[in-house]
Amino acid sequence: MKIGDLVRWAGTFAQRRGRADTGIVVGGPHDSRHEDTDTPSSYEVVWFDAGAIFWHAESNLEVISENR
């Protein structure tokens, strides 16, 4: 996953229902791993429907179209 990729929320239907469905990666990866945790890399996403920017773990995002 990289900046410019088109993504959608990869959670369950119940999780997707309350979230904007499509967005674009504008930042990251940000490795938020610490010595005492194993938190995965996260990416900053602009969600089109919500008009907002949020950070999400890579496991919660699905790439729809890759930026070339």
N, CA, C and O atoms as a printed pandas DataFrame, in Angstrom:
     atom_number atom_name residue_name chain_id  residue_number  x_coord  y_coord  z_coord
0              1         N          MET        A               1    0.853   -1.161    0.000
1              2        CA          MET        A               1    0.000    0.000    0.000
2              3         C          MET        A               1    0.902    1.228    0.000
3              4         O          MET        A               1    1.926    1.265    0.683
4              5         N          LYS        A               2    0.500    2.246   -0.788
5              6        CA          LYS        A               2    1.312    3.461   -0.867
6              7         C          LYS        A               2    0.422    4.682   -1.099
7              8         O          LYS        A               2   -0.768    4.556   -1.391
8              9         N          ILE        A               3    1.019    5.857   -0.964
9             10        CA          ILE        A               3    0.294    7.107   -1.162
10            11         C          ILE        A               3   -0.285    7.130   -2.579
11            12         O          ILE        A               3    0.402    6.816   -3.552
12            13         N          GLY        A               4   -1.546    7.505   -2.671
13            14        CA          GLY        A               4   -2.239    7.580   -3.959
14            15         C          GLY        A               4   -3.110    6.386   -4.257
15            16         O          GLY        A               4   -3.911    6.432   -5.190
16            17         N          ASP        A               5   -2.977    5.302   -3.484
17            18        CA          ASP        A               5   -3.814    4.116   -3.706
18            19         C          ASP        A               5   -5.263    4.417   -3.307
19            20         O          ASP        A               5   -5.517    5.095   -2.312
20            21         N          LEU        A               6   -6.189    3.910   -4.088
21            22        CA          LEU        A               6   -7.612    4.005   -3.776
22            23         C          LEU        A               6   -7.954    2.813   -2.889
23            24         O          LEU        A               6   -7.648    1.672   -3.235
24            25         N          VAL        A               7   -8.587    3.073   -1.752
25            26        CA          VAL        A               7   -8.864    2.011   -0.781
26            27         C          VAL        A               7  -10.326    2.032   -0.340
27            28         O          VAL        A               7  -11.051    3.005   -0.549
28            29         N          ARG        A               8  -10.722    0.939    0.268
29            30        CA          ARG        A               8  -12.024    0.886    0.926
30            31         C          ARG        A               8  -11.837    0.195    2.269
31            32         O          ARG        A               8  -10.830   -0.470    2.512
32            33         N          TRP        A               9  -12.833    0.371    3.138
33            34        CA          TRP        A               9  -12.797   -0.226    4.472
34            35         C          TRP        A               9  -12.921   -1.729    4.320
35            36         O          TRP        A               9  -13.807   -2.202    3.608
36            37         N          ALA        A              10  -12.056   -2.491    4.971
37            38        CA          ALA        A              10  -12.020   -3.940    4.812
38            39         C          ALA        A              10  -12.650   -4.676    5.990
39            40         O          ALA        A              10  -12.458   -5.884    6.130
40            41         N          GLY        A              11  -13.389   -3.979    6.829
41            42        CA          GLY        A              11  -14.022   -4.619    7.982
42            43         C          GLY        A              11  -15.279   -5.377    7.588
43            44         O          GLY        A              11  -15.562   -5.560    6.404
44            45         N          THR        A              12  -16.018   -5.808    8.578
45            46        CA          THR        A              12  -17.259   -6.530    8.335
46            47         C          THR        A              12  -18.326   -5.577    7.807
47            48         O          THR        A              12  -18.137   -4.361    7.839
48            49         N          PHE        A              13  -19.440   -6.111    7.326
49            50        CA          PHE        A              13  -20.528   -5.286    6.816
50            51         C          PHE        A              13  -21.012   -4.320    7.890
51            52         O          PHE        A              13  -21.267   -3.151    7.601
52            53         N          ALA        A              14  -21.140   -4.792    9.117
53            54        CA          ALA        A              14  -21.616   -3.946   10.216
54            55         C          ALA        A              14  -20.650   -2.782   10.448
55            56         O          ALA        A              14  -21.085   -1.669   10.743
56            57         N          GLN        A              15  -19.360   -3.028   10.320
57            58        CA          GLN        A              15  -18.378   -1.959   10.496
58            59         C          GLN        A              15  -18.406   -0.993    9.322
59            60         O          GLN        A              15  -18.275    0.216    9.511
60            61         N          ARG        A              16  -18.577   -1.521    8.098
61            62        CA          ARG        A              16  -18.600   -0.670    6.904
62            63         C          ARG        A              16  -19.828    0.216    6.865
63            64         O          ARG        A              16  -19.772    1.319    6.322
64            65         N          ARG        A              17  -20.934   -0.241    7.429
65            66        CA          ARG        A              17  -22.202    0.482    7.358
66            67         C          ARG        A              17  -22.092    1.908    7.887
67            68         O          ARG        A              17  -22.702    2.818    7.327
68            69         N          GLY        A              18  -21.337    2.115    8.942
69            70        CA          GLY        A              18  -21.223    3.437    9.542
70            71         C          GLY        A              18  -20.017    4.227    9.079
71            72         O          GLY        A              18  -19.748    5.302    9.615
72            73         N          ARG        A              19  -19.289    3.729    8.105
73            74        CA          ARG        A              19  -18.061    4.394    7.655
74            75         C          ARG        A              19  -18.147    4.782    6.188
75            76         O          ARG        A              19  -18.888    4.182    5.410
76            77         N          ALA        A              20  -17.380    5.788    5.832
77            78        CA          ALA        A              20  -17.250    6.127    4.415
78            79         C          ALA        A              20  -16.609    4.937    3.719
79            80         O          ALA        A              20  -15.714    4.301    4.276
80            81         N          ASP        A              21  -17.052    4.634    2.518
81            82        CA          ASP        A              21  -16.641    3.389    1.897
82            83         C          ASP        A              21  -15.373    3.491    1.065
83            84         O          ASP        A              21  -14.622    2.518    0.996
84            85         N          THR        A              22  -15.100    4.629    0.429
85            86        CA          THR        A              22  -13.969    4.744   -0.477
86            87         C          THR        A              22  -13.122    5.959   -0.118
87            88         O          THR        A              22  -13.639    7.026    0.215
88            89         N          GLY        A              23  -11.805    5.769   -0.196
89            90        CA          GLY        A              23  -10.903    6.872    0.117
90            91         C          GLY        A              23   -9.580    6.715   -0.598
91            92         O          GLY        A              23   -9.372    5.759   -1.344
92            93         N          ILE        A              24   -8.688    7.658   -0.365
93            94        CA          ILE        A              24   -7.372    7.624   -0.989
94            95         C          ILE        A              24   -6.307    7.789    0.095
95            96         O          ILE        A              24   -6.455    8.595    1.014
96            97         N          VAL        A              25   -5.232    7.012   -0.031
97            98        CA          VAL        A              25   -4.132    7.063    0.941
98            99         C          VAL        A              25   -3.335    8.342    0.692
99           100         O          VAL        A              25   -2.875    8.587   -0.423
100          101         N          VAL        A              26   -3.173    9.159    1.740
101          102        CA          VAL        A              26   -2.436   10.410    1.611
102          103         C          VAL        A              26   -1.213   10.470    2.534
103          104         O          VAL        A              26   -0.431   11.418    2.458
104          105         N          GLY        A              27   -1.042    9.486    3.390
105          106        CA          GLY        A              27    0.102    9.476    4.289
106          107         C          GLY        A              27    0.431    8.084    4.770
107          108         O          GLY        A              27   -0.426    7.201    4.790
108          109         N          GLY        A              28    1.671    7.894    5.155
109          110        CA          GLY        A              28    2.080    6.615    5.701
110          111         C          GLY        A              28    3.068    5.926    4.783
111          112         O          GLY        A              28    3.390    6.460    3.721
112          113         N          PRO        A              29    3.542    4.792    5.149
113          114        CA          PRO        A              29    3.133    4.099    6.363
114          115         C          PRO        A              29    3.775    4.721    7.600
115          116         O          PRO        A              29    4.884    5.252    7.552
116          117         N          HIS        A              30    3.061    4.639    8.679
117          118        CA          HIS        A              30    3.555    5.086    9.978
118          119         C          HIS        A              30    3.652    3.837   10.836
119          120         O          HIS        A              30    2.638    3.249   11.209
120          121         N          ASP        A              31    4.879    3.436   11.146
121          122        CA          ASP        A              31    5.069    2.233   11.955
122          123         C          ASP        A              31    4.921    2.610   13.413
123          124         O          ASP        A              31    5.792    3.263   13.988
124          125         N          SER        A              32    3.818    2.200   14.006
125          126        CA          SER        A              32    3.543    2.566   15.396
126          127         C          SER        A              32    3.885    1.433   16.356
127          128         O          SER        A              32    3.323    1.347   17.448
128          129         N          ARG        A              33    4.796    0.575   15.954
129          130        CA          ARG        A              33    5.219   -0.518   16.837
130          131         C          ARG        A              33    6.076    0.030   17.971
131          132         O          ARG        A              33    6.918    0.906   17.772
132          133         N          HIS        A              34    5.845   -0.496   19.141
133          134        CA          HIS        A              34    6.619   -0.126   20.316
134          135         C          HIS        A              34    7.206   -1.394   20.916
135          136         O          HIS        A              34    6.826   -2.501   20.536
136          137         N          GLU        A              35    8.112   -1.234   21.834
137          138        CA          GLU        A              35    8.761   -2.396   22.442
138          139         C          GLU        A              35    7.761   -3.339   23.099
139          140         O          GLU        A              35    7.952   -4.555   23.076
140          141         N          ASP        A              36    6.698   -2.796   23.684
141          142        CA          ASP        A              36    5.764   -3.637   24.435
142          143         C          ASP        A              36    4.496   -4.006   23.661
143          144         O          ASP        A              36    3.645   -4.722   24.188
144          145         N          THR        A              37    4.356   -3.530   22.421
145          146        CA          THR        A              37    3.173   -3.866   21.619
146          147         C          THR        A              37    3.588   -4.271   20.222
147          148         O          THR        A              37    4.731   -4.058   19.817
148          149         N          ASP        A              38    2.675   -4.846   19.500
149          150        CA          ASP        A              38    2.942   -5.255   18.124
150          151         C          ASP        A              38    1.884   -4.639   17.207
151          152         O          ASP        A              38    1.224   -5.345   16.446
152          153         N          THR        A              39    1.730   -3.319   17.289
153          154        CA          THR        A              39    0.755   -2.605   16.485
154          155         C          THR        A              39    1.264   -2.486   15.048
155          156         O          THR        A              39    2.420   -2.114   14.843
156          157         N          PRO        A              40    0.439   -2.790   14.058
157          158        CA          PRO        A              40    0.888   -2.763   12.666
158          159         C          PRO        A              40    1.044   -1.342   12.133
159          160         O          PRO        A              40    0.672   -0.368   12.788
160          161         N          SER        A              41    1.596   -1.253   10.943
161          162        CA          SER        A              41    1.724    0.034   10.272
162          163         C          SER        A              41    0.356    0.617    9.999
163          164         O          SER        A              41   -0.614   -0.115    9.800
164          165         N          SER        A              42    0.278    1.949    9.990
165          166        CA          SER        A              42   -0.994    2.596    9.708
166          167         C          SER        A              42   -0.823    3.587    8.565
167          168         O          SER        A              42    0.283    4.039    8.269
168          169         N          TYR        A              43   -1.949    3.913    7.932
169          170        CA          TYR        A              43   -1.970    4.813    6.790
170          171         C          TYR        A              43   -3.017    5.888    6.998
171          172         O          TYR        A              43   -4.070    5.644    7.588
172          173         N          GLU        A              44   -2.715    7.084    6.506
173          174        CA          GLU        A              44   -3.647    8.206    6.579
174          175         C          GLU        A              44   -4.517    8.175    5.332
175          176         O          GLU        A              44   -4.008    8.137    4.211
176          177         N          VAL        A              45   -5.836    8.191    5.531
177          178        CA          VAL        A              45   -6.778    8.060    4.416
178          179         C          VAL        A              45   -7.768    9.212    4.429
179          180         O          VAL        A              45   -8.335    9.542    5.471
180          181         N          VAL        A              46   -7.977    9.826    3.258
181          182        CA          VAL        A              46   -9.053   10.804    3.073
182          183         C          VAL        A              46  -10.255   10.022    2.580
183          184         O          VAL        A              46  -10.211    9.418    1.509
184          185         N          TRP        A              47  -11.341   10.031    3.366
185          186        CA          TRP        A              47  -12.572    9.334    3.002
186          187         C          TRP        A              47  -13.465   10.302    2.241
187          188         O          TRP        A              47  -13.809   11.367    2.755
188          189         N          PHE        A              48  -13.846    9.937    1.010
189          190        CA          PHE        A              48  -14.598   10.833    0.129
190          191         C          PHE        A              48  -15.962   11.203    0.702
191          192         O          PHE        A              48  -16.298   12.385    0.772
192          193         N          ASP        A              49  -16.747   10.219    1.111
193          194        CA          ASP        A              49  -18.096   10.495    1.614
194          195         C          ASP        A              49  -18.075   11.286    2.914
195          196         O          ASP        A              49  -18.902   12.175    3.115
196          197         N          ALA        A              50  -17.151   10.974    3.782
197          198        CA          ALA        A              50  -17.090   11.640    5.084
198          199         C          ALA        A              50  -16.420   13.005    5.003
199          200         O          ALA        A              50  -16.651   13.866    5.851
200          201         N          GLY        A              51  -15.591   13.201    3.983
201          202        CA          GLY        A              51  -14.855   14.455    3.880
202          203         C          GLY        A              51  -13.902   14.647    5.041
203          204         O          GLY        A              51  -13.672   15.772    5.487
204          205         N          ALA        A              52  -13.349   13.550    5.530
205          206        CA          ALA        A              52  -12.481   13.592    6.703
206          207         C          ALA        A              52  -11.244   12.729    6.475
207          208         O          ALA        A              52  -11.218   11.870    5.594
208          209         N          ILE        A              53  -10.224   12.978    7.288
209          210        CA          ILE        A              53   -8.973   12.230    7.221
210          211         C          ILE        A              53   -8.785   11.469    8.527
211          212         O          ILE        A              53   -8.928   12.030    9.613
212          213         N          PHE        A              54   -8.459   10.170    8.405
213          214        CA          PHE        A              54   -8.220    9.338    9.582
214          215         C          PHE        A              54   -7.042    8.411    9.322
215          216         O          PHE        A              54   -6.729    8.092    8.175
216          217         N          TRP        A              55   -6.386    7.977   10.415
217          218        CA          TRP        A              55   -5.333    6.965   10.338
218          219         C          TRP        A              55   -5.956    5.603   10.616
219          220         O          TRP        A              55   -6.778    5.464   11.522
220          221         N          HIS        A              56   -5.560    4.588    9.827
221          222        CA          HIS        A              56   -6.080    3.228    9.994
222          223         C          HIS        A              56   -4.958    2.214    9.846
223          224         O          HIS        A              56   -4.013    2.422    9.086
224          225         N          ALA        A              57   -5.074    1.122   10.577
225          226        CA          ALA        A              57   -4.137    0.009   10.412
226          227         C          ALA        A              57   -4.318   -0.578    9.020
227          228         O          ALA        A              57   -5.426   -0.609    8.484
228          229         N          GLU        A              58   -3.230   -1.038    8.449
229          230        CA          GLU        A              58   -3.263   -1.605    7.095
230          231         C          GLU        A              58   -4.257   -2.758    6.994
231          232         O          GLU        A              58   -4.872   -2.949    5.945
232          233         N          SER        A              59   -4.421   -3.522    8.057
233          234        CA          SER        A              59   -5.328   -4.667    8.035
234          235         C          SER        A              59   -6.792   -4.251    7.892
235          236         O          SER        A              59   -7.633   -5.081    7.547
236          237         N          ASN        A              60   -7.112   -2.973    8.152
237          238        CA          ASN        A              60   -8.487   -2.486    8.023
238          239         C          ASN        A              60   -8.780   -1.871    6.661
239          240         O          ASN        A              60   -9.888   -1.391    6.421
240          241         N          LEU        A              61   -7.788   -1.883    5.766
241          242        CA          LEU        A              61   -7.947   -1.273    4.457
242          243         C          LEU        A              61   -7.741   -2.290    3.356
243          244         O          LEU        A              61   -6.919   -3.199    3.476
244          245         N          GLU        A              62   -8.497   -2.128    2.280
245          246        CA          GLU        A              62   -8.363   -2.995    1.102
246          247         C          GLU        A              62   -8.095   -2.107   -0.098
247          248         O          GLU        A              62   -8.852   -1.173   -0.360
248          249         N          VAL        A              63   -7.017   -2.391   -0.834
249          250        CA          VAL        A              63   -6.660   -1.598   -2.009
250          251         C          VAL        A              63   -7.608   -1.955   -3.151
251          252         O          VAL        A              63   -7.746   -3.123   -3.514
252          253         N          ILE        A              64   -8.262   -0.932   -3.715
253          254        CA          ILE        A              64   -9.149   -1.115   -4.867
254          255         C          ILE        A              64   -8.365   -0.885   -6.153
255          256         O          ILE        A              64   -8.514   -1.626   -7.126
256          257         N          SER        A              65   -7.530    0.149   -6.147
257          258        CA          SER        A              65   -6.735    0.499   -7.328
258          259         C          SER        A              65   -5.406    1.073   -6.866
259          260         O          SER        A              65   -5.364    1.964   -6.018
260          261         N          GLU        A              66   -4.324    0.556   -7.430
261          262        CA          GLU        A              66   -2.984    1.022   -7.045
262          263         C          GLU        A              66   -2.578    2.234   -7.859
263          264         O          GLU        A              66   -2.865    2.331   -9.052
264          265         N          ASN        A              67   -1.893    3.170   -7.176
265          266        CA          ASN        A              67   -1.324    4.322   -7.837
266          267         C          ASN        A              67   -0.059    3.865   -8.565
267          268         O          ASN        A              67    0.726    3.095   -8.011
268          269         N          ARG        A              68    0.141    4.319   -9.767
269          270        CA          ARG        A              68    1.327    3.883  -10.531
270          271         C          ARG        A              68    2.480    4.788  -10.360
271          272         O          ARG        A              68    3.541    4.553  -10.937
